[in-house]
Amino acid sequence: MFRTQILKTAPKELSHYTSRLNPGIGRAHKLLLDRGQGSYLYDASGKKYLDLACGIGVTNLGHCHPRLVKVVQNQAAKLWHGQLCHGVHTAMADLIEEMQTILPEQLNSLMFSSTGAEAVETALKIARSSTGRQNVVVMQGGFHGRTNACLSLTTSKYVYAQTTRPLMPGVVVAPPPYATQLHIDNDTDVEVMSKRCLAVLEDLIHQASHPSEVAMLLVEPVLGEGGYLPLPAVYLRGLRQVCDKYGILLTFDEVQTGFMRTGSFFAFNQFQVMPDILIFAKGIANGLPLAGVATRQEIANKCPVGTHGGTYAGNALACASAAEVIRVMKEEKIFDNVAERNVQFMDALKNFAREPNSPITEIRGRGLMIGIQFDAAAGFASAVVNAAVERGLVLLNTSKYEVLRLIPPLNITKEETDEALQKLFDSIRAVSKDFKVTSNGGSVKPCCPTACYGGNQPCRWLRV
Ligand SMILES: Cc1ncc(COP(=O)(O)O)c(C=O)c1O
């Protein structure tokens, strides 16, 4: 209904512009977006949408946060672009100071870039320069970006690189310890599964490579495109041990999980495993293009002068926004809101999932990075996305499985969360009428009996 109205108000405009963009772009919606304010997006006809996608986990402080608008306006009147080759601009100096307050002391060498993919490629260059090795181990279902090297490291969907092969060689793909992905019984013990997957990983390091040829092990602590799968702490600690054993650089891609998305500045803060290389992007500047890599000085020191740079690397407007993002996150106690809204989402979803004939088989995630897995025919999750936008709710699905992902603003209010949940449930109920769904009725269990990451929030992985 909503979509018809949008097309009525702007039929020419929408098709006119989409027809002039590359048809290879994947689209979940057909919206002509005009502005955003807080947790809401507005289309060109003035229609309002509650945004539970945040531009794929980018606008973590909502749209046009007044403090960010102000610093960006001030910076725009001062300096837009200051080339790295000339030195450092004051917006970057400010950001370096703020980054030091949220990064562990060891990760004291930074390199900024504009996109997540660029940052992943920077990490690859650093790992190869530092180790003198070539190969990379990645997780099955991982997503690391759309440039050629990043596509070589991405295994979430074949289509991303379908027509651009051959890809970069030397990539070893390891299975994540997750029942759905391993096609084993849902009740398999997490520790057992983690140990088995670590053993397979070691086999692969010897069979598909040689340990002395592996530069880095690249992993998202919560697989994003892989289905919003929080990797268990026991497994992540095991990865650290494997890397230490073979001199491999453990690299966390926190492009999506970073900047408070999972309830702490970085997901790794919660499970006490220190990466050698950390990749960040998305939420750092709340929508201005900024990304980067943090590593230890002795690793970075192996990069010859001239290795890194970039026309827009560490753009001044983006750096100004990023430094303020960090201050706002601390001062507005975003950490507390993420914890409270996590409980609100999880409890409501759990209750809904227990209704008779519910299509939901699992709810999982950390902080405000929540995945809902359906046991339903293919296309169910995207049908829910379409039903939701008609009700004024922007959602995304993810992975090759039938999974919805909820990525709300981290400062979403209790009332907005209620509104989102109501619209979500209405959409799932409406779509369930048209799809074959398998009823559930199993038990609800967390992924670990204790706090999964050894942090202060248990990993919420609920089987229903
Ligand atoms: C985990 C992860 N890594 C890398 C990327 C690539 O980032 P970008 O799209 O900014 O290049 C993404 C983007 O979704 C991501 O989720």
The ligand as an ORCA input file, in Angstrom:
! r2SCAN-3c Opt
* xyz 0 1
  C      32.128     -7.068      8.155
  C      32.286     -6.159      6.970
  N      33.495     -5.982      6.443
  C      33.688     -5.175      5.386
  C      32.635     -4.514      4.798
  C      32.874     -3.626      3.611
  O      32.650     -2.295      3.963
  P      32.359     -1.200      2.817
  O      31.014     -1.516      2.267
  O      32.401      0.118      3.558
  O      33.440     -1.321      1.823
  C      31.341     -4.672      5.316
  C      30.191     -3.995      4.696
  O      29.051     -4.325      4.871
  C      31.157     -5.518      6.434
  O      29.957     -5.721      6.964
*
